[in-house]
Amino acid sequence: MPEQKRTVAIQVPVLTRVEGEGALDLRIDDGEISELRLRIFEPPRFFEKFLEGRHYSEIPDMVARICGICPVAYQVTAAQALEALYNVELSPWARAMRRVFYCGEWIQSHSLHIHLLAAPDFFGCSSAIELAKLAPEEVRRGLRLQALGNALMDLFGARSVHPVGVRIGGFHGAPSEARIREMREKLAAALPDAEALIRWTAAIPVPQDDQAFVSVATRHAHDYAIEGGGIAASDGLAIGVEAFDDHFAERHAPHSTALYAAYHGQPYLVGPLARLNLNHDRLPPRIRALLAETGLALPSRNVFHSLVARAVEILLALSEALRLLEGYRVPDSPWVPVTPRAGVAQGCTEAPRGLLWHRYEMDADGCVVNARIVPPTSQNQARIEEDLRLSLMSFGLDHPDDALRLHCEKVIRNYDPCISCATHFLTLNVER
């Protein structure tokens, strides 16, 4: 008998286990997807607008409030942009400690996503609490790693949520050598946990979902890119941070309060898998060998391999923090003087969820005239919708509604969208 084609309308009014609030609308007519919309409905937060008029010294603490999970990314990107405009040469100490600080955020954010948000999907669990019943030691290990990442952020930021340690020109203060010794011991002790996490995530059965997409990430001359480097794409693009607008464009969509980003008119992927696809040759040999053991071939065309990519980046962040804290000494000054000038400041780093780009137009007094922030989730939004469409077709549209719904949520959560971060758009026209 011929297959009976049905009409299915699925609404997920609130996506769970993601940072922020979003929804999904899916409609299938006669075996074809006729509507698929990832709706971001959080109200716009107008961060760019209320940065206007603020002094450059206020910017790091203000942009940290954009996200409670990845505040370091916003602080370091803003600082990097303004320091480039002001011709600030960071001390070797400050440059190294910025990377260590950022490593703490990668560790905590990736650990949170793997264990509390994404992994339950692959074990048929609705929450991390259910997962803890099936894999108690693995969840405990994840929580230990997350706590260590938070502690590393606290060490340089004075607190792990909305830290306040960064200033333009370096840091406000420097941790004592005793605190660094204690942290090094904790980082070294956590290496076996991170190695075991890579093996565990690589062994989790994920959908074999081969798709074609462009990976976009920063790339550094010799390091695995975190807080420095130019912008690269898997199609061969290699540009400076200042050329972002020449290749990437944002647009409004009626169903979303976030902007959609496109690369040469097409969706693209940012985030841990995009970084690993482009930068796996920059991994330390020990981590490359462990990754080879898992059998994961790179570059990968399966976005579900983001789970392993996050685990790899946790081990990388631990290793980098340990390396950079070797022989630590308290500097004479944790910051260098800054002289503001008028001009355009641009900066780009790798937030846990992907490429983050800032642009500030500054006046001669060091105040913001105009600000623009392009976060990773808005860059991934079109790619998520494309992935949903392709993944559903591969999964099969004849599955029961509940199975389709769960598969959609699994795809979305795999990107670790930070929906609150994405709601920054500002096209404000007022007529009175």
KEMITI-612056 format. One record per residue (C-alpha): residue number from 0; residue in one letter; x, y, z. Coordinates in nm, 4 decimals. Each point is the difference from the previous one (the first is absolute). Layout:
<pts>
i,aa,u,v,w
NUM,A,X,Y,Z
...
</pts>
This chain:
<pts>
i,aa,u,v,w
0,M,0.0000,0.0000,0.0000
1,P,0.1270,0.3505,-0.0732
2,E,0.1179,0.1940,0.3041
3,Q,-0.2712,0.2222,0.1433
4,K,0.1220,0.3571,0.0127
5,R,-0.1214,0.2044,0.2919
6,T,-0.0105,0.3549,0.1197
7,V,0.1918,0.0664,0.3192
8,A,0.0143,0.3278,0.1934
9,I,0.2455,0.0061,0.2878
10,Q,0.0537,0.2963,0.2287
11,V,0.2617,-0.0016,0.2711
12,P,-0.1034,0.3155,0.1884
13,V,0.3054,0.0083,0.2279
14,L,0.3236,-0.1834,-0.0735
15,T,0.1414,-0.1594,0.3134
16,R,0.3629,-0.0547,0.1000
17,V,0.1261,0.2997,-0.1968
18,E,0.1221,0.3350,0.1303
19,G,-0.2838,0.2452,-0.0533
20,E,-0.3459,-0.0381,-0.1503
21,G,-0.0913,-0.1055,-0.3518
22,A,-0.2581,-0.2068,-0.1833
23,L,-0.0369,-0.2195,-0.3068
24,D,-0.2807,-0.0224,-0.2558
25,L,-0.0057,-0.2972,-0.2382
26,R,-0.2602,-0.0899,-0.2591
27,I,0.0067,-0.3008,-0.2334
28,D,-0.2450,-0.0174,-0.2917
29,D,-0.0216,-0.3097,-0.2185
30,G,0.3390,-0.1272,0.1057
31,E,0.1794,0.3328,-0.0547
32,I,0.1133,0.2636,0.2496
33,S,-0.2073,0.3067,-0.0809
34,E,0.0949,0.2113,0.3023
35,L,0.2957,-0.0109,0.2350
36,R,0.0784,0.2968,0.2213
37,L,0.2314,0.0306,0.2973
38,R,-0.1594,0.2902,0.1821
39,I,0.2023,0.2151,0.2346
40,F,-0.2585,0.2023,0.1841
41,E,0.1888,0.1466,0.2927
42,P,-0.0358,0.3772,-0.0115
43,P,0.2889,0.1908,-0.1552
44,R,0.2409,0.1137,0.2691
45,F,0.1495,0.3001,-0.1830
46,F,0.3482,-0.0499,0.1409
47,E,0.1575,0.1789,-0.2946
48,K,-0.2221,0.3012,0.0573
49,F,0.0649,0.0540,0.3675
50,L,0.3756,-0.0351,-0.0525
51,E,-0.0162,0.3268,-0.1926
52,G,0.1540,0.2862,0.1939
53,R,0.1789,-0.2294,0.2452
54,H,0.3698,0.0393,0.0742
55,Y,0.2323,-0.2703,-0.1304
56,S,0.0912,-0.0995,0.3565
57,E,-0.3609,-0.1028,0.0661
58,I,-0.0381,-0.2254,-0.3033
59,P,0.1497,-0.3289,0.1328
60,D,-0.2228,-0.0071,0.3072
61,M,-0.3087,0.0992,-0.1979
62,V,0.0319,-0.2564,-0.2789
63,A,0.0637,-0.2737,0.2574
64,R,-0.3681,0.0360,0.0921
65,I,-0.1029,-0.1216,-0.3447
66,C,0.0506,-0.3604,0.1108
67,G,0.0294,-0.1764,0.3347
68,I,0.1678,-0.3027,-0.1595
69,C,0.2512,0.1630,-0.2353
70,P,0.0759,0.3474,0.1428
71,V,0.3760,-0.0415,-0.0544
72,A,-0.0508,-0.0219,-0.3758
73,Y,-0.1792,0.3347,-0.0077
74,Q,0.2539,0.1673,0.2281
75,V,0.3081,-0.1245,-0.1822
76,T,-0.1426,0.0774,-0.3457
77,A,-0.0863,0.3560,0.1008
78,A,0.3375,0.0511,0.1650
79,Q,0.1835,-0.1420,-0.2998
80,A,-0.1879,0.2317,-0.2371
81,L,0.0645,0.3152,0.2023
82,E,0.3625,-0.0886,0.0686
83,A,0.0598,-0.0369,-0.3744
84,L,-0.1514,0.3435,-0.0649
85,Y,0.1998,0.1603,0.2822
86,N,0.3259,-0.1678,-0.1089
87,V,0.0310,-0.1703,0.3387
88,E,0.2738,-0.2628,0.0212
89,L,-0.0964,-0.2420,0.2767
90,S,0.2780,-0.1333,0.2178
91,P,0.0910,-0.3671,-0.0645
92,W,-0.1478,-0.0763,0.3432
93,A,-0.3364,0.1616,-0.0782
94,R,-0.0154,-0.1625,-0.3433
95,A,0.0605,-0.3458,0.1473
96,M,-0.2387,0.0475,0.2915
97,R,-0.2798,0.1178,-0.2335
98,R,0.0287,-0.3382,-0.1728
99,V,-0.0021,-0.1824,0.3353
100,F,-0.3074,0.1979,0.1083
101,Y,-0.1743,-0.0932,-0.3260
102,C,0.0953,-0.3675,0.0496
103,G,-0.1970,0.0019,0.3244
104,E,-0.3107,0.1058,-0.1888
105,W,0.0432,-0.2709,-0.2637
106,I,0.0345,-0.2633,0.2733
107,Q,-0.3085,0.1053,0.1953
108,S,-0.2237,0.0701,-0.3012
109,H,0.0856,-0.3188,-0.1902
110,S,-0.0352,-0.2118,0.3149
111,L,-0.3394,0.1516,0.0729
112,H,-0.1250,-0.0610,-0.3523
113,I,0.1265,-0.3569,-0.0336
114,H,-0.1315,-0.1292,0.3302
115,L,-0.3031,0.2108,0.0863
116,L,-0.1414,0.1028,-0.3377
117,A,0.1004,-0.2331,-0.2864
118,A,0.1006,-0.3436,0.1294
119,P,-0.3427,-0.0870,0.1475
120,D,-0.1380,0.0022,-0.3576
121,F,0.2270,-0.2845,-0.1064
122,F,-0.0954,-0.2193,0.2963
123,G,-0.3757,0.0434,-0.0288
124,C,-0.0110,0.2201,0.3105
125,S,-0.2021,0.3146,0.0482
126,S,0.2461,0.1595,0.2418
127,A,0.3458,-0.0221,0.1511
128,I,-0.1619,-0.1372,0.3159
129,E,-0.1240,-0.3002,-0.1975
130,L,0.3386,-0.0333,-0.1680
131,A,0.1688,-0.0031,0.3417
132,K,-0.1922,-0.3171,0.0846
133,L,0.1402,-0.1734,-0.3088
134,A,0.3483,0.1500,0.0047
135,P,0.0645,0.1380,0.3491
136,E,0.3798,0.0056,-0.0178
137,E,-0.0010,0.1654,-0.3408
138,V,-0.2328,0.2774,0.1164
139,R,0.2077,0.0533,0.3158
140,R,0.3094,0.0246,-0.2165
141,G,-0.1712,0.2622,-0.2156
142,L,-0.1004,0.2053,0.3013
143,R,0.3569,-0.0135,0.1315
144,L,0.1314,0.1337,-0.3293
145,Q,-0.2625,0.2729,-0.0106
146,A,0.0864,0.1087,0.3545
147,L,0.3682,0.0127,-0.0921
148,G,-0.0756,0.2244,-0.2979
149,N,-0.1973,0.2315,0.2248
150,A,0.2885,0.0084,0.2497
151,L,0.2425,0.0961,-0.2764
152,M,-0.2294,0.2834,-0.1102
153,D,-0.0314,0.1154,0.3616
154,L,0.3785,0.0010,0.0377
155,F,0.0436,0.2772,-0.2566
156,G,-0.3466,0.1543,-0.0010
157,A,-0.0679,0.0268,0.3772
158,R,-0.3174,-0.2025,-0.0615
159,S,-0.1114,-0.2512,-0.2594
160,V,-0.3328,0.1585,-0.0929
161,H,0.0397,0.3415,-0.1647
162,P,0.3666,0.0236,0.1051
163,V,0.1546,0.3409,0.0560
164,G,0.3728,-0.0643,-0.0349
165,V,0.0588,0.1139,-0.3593
166,R,0.0862,0.3568,-0.0899
167,I,0.1180,0.1600,-0.3227
168,G,0.3765,-0.0529,0.0133
169,G,0.0002,-0.3204,0.2041
170,F,-0.1533,-0.0941,0.3352
171,H,-0.0899,0.1970,0.3124
172,G,0.2042,-0.2358,0.2159
173,A,0.2145,-0.3122,-0.0006
174,P,-0.0532,-0.3207,0.2012
175,S,0.2662,-0.0942,0.2534
176,E,0.2571,-0.2677,-0.0806
177,A,-0.1483,-0.2172,0.2750
178,R,-0.3459,0.0070,-0.1616
179,I,0.1518,-0.0839,-0.3377
180,R,0.1893,-0.2988,0.1461
181,E,-0.3253,-0.1285,0.1459
182,M,-0.1768,0.0459,-0.3344
183,R,0.2766,-0.1793,-0.1896
184,E,-0.0382,-0.2995,0.2288
185,K,-0.3745,-0.0092,-0.0697
186,L,0.0489,0.0342,-0.3751
187,A,0.2569,-0.2798,-0.0092
188,A,-0.2251,-0.2257,0.2078
189,A,-0.2880,0.0601,-0.2426
190,L,0.1867,-0.1165,-0.3133
191,P,-0.1014,-0.3676,0.0409
192,D,-0.3639,0.1085,0.0367
193,A,0.0218,0.1994,-0.3245
194,E,0.1659,-0.2875,-0.1858
195,A,-0.2682,-0.2401,0.1227
196,L,-0.2672,0.2487,-0.1095
197,I,0.1292,-0.0065,-0.3582
198,R,-0.0195,-0.3796,-0.0076
199,W,-0.3496,0.0049,0.1542
200,T,-0.1464,0.2557,-0.2394
201,A,0.1587,-0.1761,-0.2988
202,A,-0.1704,-0.3227,0.1038
203,I,-0.3487,0.1533,0.0258
204,P,-0.2104,-0.1097,-0.2997
205,V,-0.1050,0.3087,-0.1954
206,P,-0.1992,0.0225,-0.3232
207,Q,0.2157,-0.0517,-0.3089
208,D,-0.1097,0.3211,-0.1633
209,D,0.2331,0.0981,-0.2849
210,Q,-0.0573,0.3548,-0.1244
211,A,0.1856,0.2537,-0.2082
212,F,0.0688,0.3300,0.1736
213,V,0.2664,0.2694,0.0255
214,S,0.1928,0.0164,0.3276
215,V,0.1061,0.3467,0.1169
216,A,0.2374,0.0693,0.2886
217,T,0.3023,0.2033,0.0941
218,R,0.3400,-0.1420,-0.0870
219,H,0.3344,0.0840,0.1572
220,A,0.3470,-0.0325,-0.1495
221,H,0.1082,-0.2674,0.2486
222,D,-0.2492,-0.0303,0.2903
223,Y,-0.3432,-0.1587,0.0118
224,A,-0.2020,0.3178,-0.0422
225,I,-0.1833,0.1246,0.3084
226,E,0.0640,0.3685,0.0611
227,G,0.2026,0.0899,-0.3063
228,G,0.0342,-0.0524,-0.3730
229,G,-0.1646,0.0893,-0.3284
230,I,-0.3282,-0.1342,-0.1370
231,A,0.0072,-0.3158,-0.2131
232,A,-0.2551,-0.2159,-0.1792
233,S,0.0179,-0.3555,-0.1301
234,D,-0.0347,0.1252,-0.3578
235,G,0.3383,0.1709,0.0240
236,L,-0.0965,0.3433,0.1334
237,A,0.2717,0.1649,0.2087
238,I,-0.0649,0.3611,0.1030
239,G,0.0809,0.2452,0.2728
240,V,-0.2546,0.0896,0.2661
241,E,-0.0641,0.3351,-0.1665
242,A,-0.1264,-0.1710,-0.3200
243,F,-0.2893,-0.1809,0.1738
244,D,-0.2637,0.2276,-0.1538
245,D,0.1326,-0.0660,-0.3501
246,H,-0.0990,-0.3669,0.0195
247,F,-0.2662,-0.0341,0.2697
248,A,-0.3378,0.1757,0.0045
249,E,-0.2916,0.0090,0.2426
250,R,-0.3709,0.0206,-0.0770
251,H,-0.3277,0.0052,0.1858
252,A,-0.2491,-0.2864,-0.0103
253,P,-0.3642,0.0614,0.0968
254,H,-0.0136,-0.2915,0.2444
255,S,0.3153,0.0844,0.1954
256,T,0.1144,0.2827,0.2242
257,A,0.3581,-0.0986,-0.0892
258,L,0.1766,0.0854,-0.3211
259,Y,0.0900,-0.2735,-0.2471
260,A,0.3582,-0.0034,-0.1271
261,A,0.1133,-0.1301,-0.3391
262,Y,0.3393,-0.0615,-0.1579
263,H,-0.0127,0.0991,-0.3674
264,G,-0.3772,-0.0428,0.0226
265,Q,0.0096,-0.3496,0.1519
266,P,-0.0324,-0.1492,0.3512
267,Y,0.3228,-0.0986,0.1716
268,L,0.1161,-0.1785,0.3142
269,V,0.1866,0.1545,0.2914
270,G,0.0882,-0.1711,0.3261
271,P,0.2121,-0.2880,0.1287
272,L,-0.0360,-0.2287,-0.3028
273,A,0.0736,0.2854,-0.2423
274,R,0.3103,0.0839,0.2058
275,L,0.1136,-0.3615,0.0098
276,N,-0.0605,-0.0407,-0.3728
277,L,0.2199,0.3006,-0.0747
278,N,0.2575,-0.0229,0.2791
279,H,0.0558,-0.3666,0.0886
280,D,0.3549,0.0329,-0.1350
281,R,0.0630,0.2519,0.2801
282,L,-0.0827,-0.2482,0.2783
283,P,0.2922,-0.1186,0.2165
284,P,0.1316,-0.3425,-0.1129
285,R,-0.1297,-0.1746,0.3119
286,I,-0.3552,0.1188,-0.0644
287,R,0.0230,-0.0800,-0.3712
288,A,0.1053,-0.3545,0.0868
289,L,-0.2914,-0.0426,0.2412
290,L,-0.2411,0.1367,-0.2590
291,A,0.1379,-0.2451,-0.2561
292,E,-0.0732,-0.2849,0.2430
293,T,-0.3687,0.0895,-0.0116
294,G,-0.0107,-0.0532,-0.3760
295,L,-0.1551,0.3408,-0.0656
296,A,0.1024,0.1100,-0.3499
297,L,0.0497,0.3729,-0.0502
298,P,-0.1306,0.2150,-0.1487
299,S,-0.3375,-0.1421,0.1041
300,R,-0.3256,0.0605,-0.1864
301,N,-0.2140,-0.1214,0.2909
302,V,-0.0930,0.2851,0.2347
303,F,-0.0820,-0.2543,0.2728
304,H,0.3761,-0.0431,0.0329
305,S,-0.0112,0.3352,0.1806
306,L,-0.0362,-0.2051,0.3181
307,V,0.3474,-0.1505,-0.0452
308,A,0.1384,0.3339,-0.1185
309,R,-0.1029,0.1608,0.3284
310,A,0.1717,-0.2760,0.1971
311,V,0.3169,0.0471,-0.2068
312,E,-0.0055,0.3727,0.0694
313,I,-0.0382,-0.0620,0.3739
314,L,0.3222,-0.2026,-0.0007
315,L,0.1668,0.2643,-0.2163
316,A,-0.1070,0.2788,0.2379
317,L,0.1300,-0.1900,0.3029
318,S,0.3309,-0.0671,-0.1731
319,E,0.0370,0.3605,-0.1181
320,A,-0.0763,0.1425,0.3437
321,L,0.2582,-0.2317,0.1560
322,R,0.2627,0.0931,-0.2590
323,L,-0.0557,0.3735,0.0324
324,L,0.0016,-0.0041,0.3804
325,E,0.3368,-0.1782,0.0102
326,G,0.2547,0.2210,0.1745
327,Y,-0.2673,0.2612,0.0849
328,R,0.1219,0.3193,0.1625
329,V,-0.2015,0.2973,0.1239
330,P,0.0744,0.2872,-0.2437
331,D,0.1136,0.3467,0.0996
332,S,-0.3287,0.1227,-0.1462
333,P,-0.2868,-0.2099,-0.1379
334,W,-0.0934,0.2753,-0.2457
335,V,0.1556,0.2586,-0.2280
336,P,-0.1177,0.3608,-0.0490
337,V,-0.2544,0.0809,-0.2689
338,T,-0.0375,0.3177,-0.2067
339,P,-0.3347,0.0173,-0.1827
340,R,-0.0456,0.1351,-0.3503
341,A,-0.2815,0.0214,-0.2519
342,G,-0.0473,-0.2823,-0.2456
343,V,-0.1606,-0.3378,-0.0609
344,A,0.0892,-0.2941,0.2253
345,Q,-0.0597,-0.3573,-0.1155
346,G,0.0700,-0.3252,0.1779
347,C,-0.0779,-0.3680,-0.0368
348,T,0.0493,-0.3005,0.2302
349,E,-0.1423,-0.3481,0.0426
350,A,-0.2769,-0.0162,0.2594
351,P,-0.0786,-0.3573,0.1080
352,R,-0.2905,0.0015,-0.2477
353,G,0.1995,0.1495,-0.2858
354,L,0.1351,0.3117,-0.1646
355,L,-0.0845,0.3285,0.1753
356,W,0.0605,0.3314,-0.1794
357,H,-0.0114,0.3531,0.1446
358,R,0.0194,0.3389,-0.1676
359,Y,0.0123,0.3337,0.1855
360,E,0.0125,0.3478,-0.1456
361,M,0.1785,0.2125,0.2628
362,D,0.0412,0.3769,0.0400
363,A,0.3155,0.1848,0.1030
364,D,-0.1025,-0.0035,0.3681
365,G,-0.0207,-0.3801,0.0036
366,C,-0.3788,-0.0225,-0.0076
367,V,-0.2108,-0.2315,-0.2144
368,V,-0.1738,0.1627,-0.2946
369,N,-0.1374,-0.3216,-0.1456
370,A,0.0265,-0.3693,0.0925
371,R,-0.0717,-0.3221,-0.1824
372,I,0.0281,-0.3516,0.1410
373,V,-0.0456,-0.3181,-0.2056
374,P,-0.0318,-0.3004,0.2350
375,P,0.0406,-0.3640,-0.1027
376,T,-0.3622,-0.1079,0.0437
377,S,-0.1316,0.2542,-0.2495
378,Q,0.2682,-0.1189,-0.2421
379,N,-0.1097,-0.3610,0.0476
380,Q,-0.3738,0.0644,-0.0206
381,A,-0.0324,-0.0517,-0.3766
382,R,0.2270,-0.3052,0.0211
383,I,-0.2197,-0.1484,0.2758
384,E,-0.3082,0.0351,-0.2194
385,E,0.1838,-0.1523,-0.2966
386,D,0.1252,-0.2834,0.2221
387,L,-0.3510,-0.0630,0.1314
388,R,-0.1382,-0.0322,-0.3516
389,L,0.2751,-0.2342,-0.1215
390,S,0.0141,-0.2006,0.3209
391,L,-0.3772,-0.0539,0.0068
392,M,0.0038,-0.1245,-0.3585
393,S,0.2773,-0.2432,0.0908
394,F,-0.1762,-0.1043,0.3216
395,G,-0.3269,-0.0621,-0.1845
396,L,-0.3162,0.2093,0.0061
397,D,-0.2193,-0.3062,0.0554
398,H,0.1025,-0.0301,0.3648
399,P,-0.2592,0.0755,0.2705
400,D,-0.0415,0.3641,0.0981
401,D,0.1745,-0.0440,0.3344
402,A,0.3029,-0.1567,-0.1680
403,L,0.0193,0.2847,-0.2511
404,R,-0.0254,0.2536,0.2787
405,L,0.2765,-0.1631,0.2017
406,H,0.2255,-0.0258,-0.3022
407,C,-0.0470,0.3709,-0.0737
408,E,0.0847,0.0925,0.3571
409,K,0.3077,-0.2246,-0.0111
410,V,0.1249,0.1798,-0.3123
411,I,-0.0551,0.3442,0.1517
412,R,0.1576,-0.0837,0.3355
413,N,0.3029,-0.1438,-0.1769
414,Y,0.0921,0.3561,-0.1034
415,D,-0.0118,0.1167,0.3626
416,P,-0.1875,0.3147,-0.1046
417,C,0.0295,0.2927,0.2377
418,I,-0.3279,0.1597,-0.0974
419,S,0.0268,0.2920,0.2397
420,C,0.3331,0.0936,-0.1594
421,A,-0.1594,0.0065,-0.3433
422,T,-0.2678,0.2571,0.0789
423,H,0.2119,0.3095,-0.0491
424,F,-0.1281,0.1253,-0.3313
425,L,-0.0494,0.3682,-0.0333
426,T,-0.1837,0.1654,-0.2838
427,L,-0.1764,0.2750,0.1852
428,N,-0.2053,0.2508,-0.1961
429,V,-0.2208,0.2309,0.2008
430,E,-0.2566,0.2334,-0.1552
431,R,-0.1885,0.2474,0.2151
</pts>
